Amino acid sequence: VMGKLRVRLGKAKIEIRGYEAFREDAYDAVRSLKERDARIIIANFYEKEGLRVMCEAYHQQMYGQKYVWILLGWLDNQWWETNVTVRSGNCSSKELIAVINNHFTTDSVHFAAANKTVPSGKTVNQVITELTNRLGYSPQSHGYYPFAYDAIYAMAFAMNDTANRLIDTNKSLADFHYGDTEMAKMFKESMDNVSFHGLSGPVSFKSTGDRVGNTKIYQMQCNTIPVAAVQTIIKPVSIDLRLFISTCVIAALGVCLAVSFLVFNIMYRNY
């Protein structure tokens, strides 16, 4: 994922100051980013590693108005509510919050609007209610089940389309085997054409197999907007024209007076 992101950033002509990885100790990785003057940092880590990165960032002063962190949206809630110790020192929850203040998170949209209709003919809210009644608890405690729900429908649509196309070849889905490249190609083409509104929102796929869906972006707080780098602005400053002319006239009179004194001294140097 991060590799694809770097490619897309490069195509968009967005400068990448560097990218770092670490196993246990985040000190060198954070220091390297600071030395390269990275200001907008996209981080891909789990909670345990994230605590180490944020604590090192605190001790190395990589937070405040000059920095912004973009994190994964599926990290545990309040994952920073703990203490952590790294090479540079200890960090309290308050100190960790100082680093992630104003950070952004991105994640897939898990649920479509409650009144949207899914392929079964039911609304999103009706499906959730039915699942809750059958399970005996709210399925929303398992946040990724809408994607499984939609994936099953996507496969069903693709298989149904493939089955209709196989009629012309006097074959059926029951004839499939893993060496059948022709039918596998049909499956791929049918999946590329799948498009419907599911439990998690609009569902369709790119030719690469990636899903086309909605993304949500959150910000923890919104007090200040960091800059991507130090900017040097050259701004010409002019003086009032009247003051400029007056200064020039006085300077000219002073030059004339100095020349007069010089001539006077030369002419009467023997007296």
C-alpha positions in Angstrom: 0.0 0.0 0.0 2.7 2.5 1.0 4.6 1.6 -2.2 1.6 2.5 -4.4 1.2 5.7 -2.4 4.8 6.7 -3.1 4.2 6.1 -6.8 1.1 8.2 -6.9 2.7 11.0 -4.9 5.6 11.0 -7.4 3.2 11.2 -10.3 1.5 14.2 -8.6 4.9 15.8 -8.3 4.7 15.8 -4.5 8.1 15.8 -3.0 8.9 12.8 -0.7 11.6 13.8 1.8 12.1 10.1 2.8 10.6 7.0 4.2 11.7 5.1 7.2 11.0 1.7 8.9 12.0 0.1 12.2 11.5 -3.0 14.2 11.6 -2.1 17.9 13.5 1.2 18.3 12.0 4.2 16.5 14.7 6.7 17.5 16.7 6.6 14.3 13.7 6.6 12.0 12.2 9.7 13.7 15.6 11.5 13.8 16.1 10.8 10.1 12.8 12.3 9.2 13.6 15.4 11.3 17.0 15.8 9.7 15.3 15.8 6.3 12.9 18.5 7.4 9.8 16.3 6.9 6.7 18.2 8.0 3.8 16.1 6.7 4.2 12.5 7.9 2.1 9.6 6.7 2.5 6.8 9.3 1.5 3.1 8.8 1.8 1.3 12.1 -0.2 -0.6 14.8 -0.8 0.9 18.3 2.3 -0.6 20.0 4.7 0.8 17.3 2.7 4.0 17.1 3.3 4.8 20.8 7.0 4.5 20.3 7.0 6.8 17.3 4.9 9.4 19.0 7.0 9.4 22.1 10.2 9.8 20.1 8.6 12.6 18.1 7.8 14.3 21.4 11.3 14.1 22.7 12.7 15.2 19.3 10.3 18.1 19.1 8.5 16.9 16.0 5.1 18.3 16.9 3.3 21.6 17.0 2.3 24.0 14.2 5.1 22.9 11.9 4.1 19.3 11.7 1.0 17.2 10.8 0.7 13.4 11.2 -1.6 11.3 9.0 -2.5 8.0 10.6 -4.6 4.9 10.0 -8.2 5.3 10.9 -8.7 1.7 12.3 -6.4 2.1 15.3 -8.1 1.4 18.7 -10.0 4.3 20.3 -7.9 6.3 22.7 -4.9 4.2 21.9 -2.7 7.0 23.2 -4.2 6.8 26.7 -1.1 5.1 28.3 2.5 5.7 29.3 5.4 4.5 27.2 9.2 4.4 27.5 11.6 4.8 24.5 15.3 5.4 24.1 14.8 9.2 24.4 12.8 8.9 27.7 9.3 8.4 29.1 6.0 9.8 27.7 2.7 10.3 29.5 -0.6 10.3 27.8 -0.7 14.1 27.9 2.7 14.3 26.1 1.5 11.8 23.5 -1.6 14.0 22.9 0.7 17.0 22.3 2.2 15.2 19.4 -1.0 13.8 17.8 -2.9 17.1 18.2 -4.5 18.0 14.9 -3.6 14.6 13.3 -5.6 13.2 10.4 -6.9 9.7 10.1 -8.2 7.9 7.0 -10.4 4.8 6.8 -12.9 3.2 4.6 -16.6 4.0 5.1 -18.0 1.0 6.9 -21.7 1.8 6.5 -23.8 3.5 3.8 -26.7 5.8 4.7 -29.3 4.0 6.8 -32.0 4.5 4.2 -30.0 3.2 1.2 -31.3 0.0 -0.4 -28.9 -3.0 -0.8 -29.3 -5.8 -3.4 -31.6 -7.8 -1.1 -34.2 -5.0 -1.4 -33.8 -4.1 2.3 -32.4 -0.9 3.6 -29.0 -0.7 5.4 -30.9 -0.1 8.7 -33.1 -3.2 8.2 -30.1 -5.4 7.5 -28.4 -4.3 10.7 -31.6 -4.8 12.7 -32.1 -8.3 11.3 -28.5 -9.3 12.0 -28.8 -7.9 15.6 -31.9 -10.0 16.1 -30.3 -13.1 14.8 -27.0 -12.8 16.6 -28.4 -11.5 19.9 -26.0 -8.6 20.0 -25.0 -5.7 17.8 -22.9 -6.8 14.9 -21.3 -3.3 14.8 -18.8 -4.6 17.5 -17.2 -6.3 14.5 -16.6 -3.3 12.3 -15.6 -5.1 9.1 -18.7 -7.3 8.6 -20.2 -4.9 6.0 -17.3 -5.6 3.7 -17.8 -9.4 4.0 -21.5 -8.9 3.3 -20.8 -6.9 0.2 -18.0 -9.3 -0.9 -20.4 -12.2 -0.9 -22.9 -10.2 -3.1 -20.0 -9.2 -5.4 -19.0 -12.8 -5.9 -22.6 -13.8 -6.5 -23.1 -11.2 -9.1 -19.9 -12.1 -10.9 -20.7 -15.9 -10.8 -24.3 -15.2 -12.1 -22.9 -13.1 -15.0 -20.3 -15.8 -15.8 -23.0 -18.5 -15.7 -25.1 -16.6 -18.3 -22.1 -16.2 -20.5 -21.2 -19.9 -20.2 -24.5 -20.9 -21.8 -23.2 -19.9 -25.2 -20.2 -22.3 -24.7 -22.4 -25.2 -23.6 -20.7 -25.2 -20.2 -21.7 -24.4 -16.6 -20.1 -23.3 -13.4 -20.0 -27.0 -12.3 -17.5 -27.6 -15.1 -14.9 -25.3 -13.5 -11.5 -26.6 -12.5 -8.3 -24.7 -11.6 -6.7 -25.4 -15.0 -9.6 -23.7 -16.9 -8.0 -20.4 -17.8 -10.9 -19.5 -20.1 -13.5 -19.6 -17.3 -11.1 -17.9 -14.9 -10.8 -15.0 -17.4 -14.6 -14.8 -17.6 -14.8 -14.6 -13.8 -12.3 -11.7 -13.8 -14.2 -9.9 -16.6 -17.5 -10.3 -14.7 -16.0 -9.1 -11.5 -14.7 -6.0 -13.3 -18.2 -5.2 -14.4 -19.8 -5.6 -10.9 -21.4 -2.5 -9.7 -24.1 -2.1 -7.0 -24.9 -0.3 -3.8 -24.0 -2.4 -0.8 -24.0 -2.3 3.0 -20.7 -0.4 3.0 -21.6 2.0 0.1 -21.1 1.8 -3.7 -19.2 -1.3 -4.7 -17.2 -1.6 -8.0 -13.7 -2.7 -8.9 -10.7 -1.4 -10.9 -9.0 -3.6 -13.4 -6.3 -4.1 -10.8 -8.8 -5.7 -8.5 -8.9 -2.8 -6.0 -12.3 -1.7 -4.8 -13.6 1.7 -5.7 -15.3 2.9 -2.5 -15.7 5.9 -0.2 -13.1 7.1 2.2 -13.6 9.1 5.4 -11.1 11.6 6.7 -11.2 12.8 10.3 -9.1 15.3 12.3 -8.6 15.0 16.0 -8.7 18.8 16.5 -8.6 21.8 14.3 -6.7 24.7 15.9 -3.9 25.4 13.5 -2.8 24.3 10.0 0.9 23.3 9.7 3.1 24.2 6.8 4.8 21.7 4.6 8.2 23.4 4.9 9.9 26.7 5.9 9.0 29.4 3.4 11.1 32.4 2.5 9.0 35.3 1.2 10.8 38.3 -0.3 8.7 41.4 0.0 9.9 44.7 -1.3 9.4 47.6 1.0 9.3 51.2 -0.3 9.5 54.6 1.5 7.2 57.5 1.0 8.0 59.4 -2.2 8.0 62.8 -0.4 10.5 61.6 2.1 12.6 60.2 -0.7 12.7 63.5 -2.6 13.4 65.5 0.5 16.3 63.2 1.4 17.7 63.4 -2.1 17.5 67.3 -2.1 19.2 67.6 1.3 21.9 65.1 0.2 22.5 67.1 -3.0 22.8 70.3 -1.0 25.3 68.6 1.3 27.4 67.5 -1.7 27.3 71.0 -3.2 28.3 72.5 0.1 31.2 70.0 0.5 32.4 70.8 -3.1 32.2 74.5 -2.3 34.4 74.1 0.8 36.9 72.0 -1.2 37.1 74.7 -3.9 37.4 77.4 -1.2 40.3 75.6 0.5 42.1 75.0 -2.8 41.8 78.7 -3.9 42.9 80.2 -0.5 45.3 77.5 0.6 48.2 80.1 0.6 46.4 82.6 2.8 
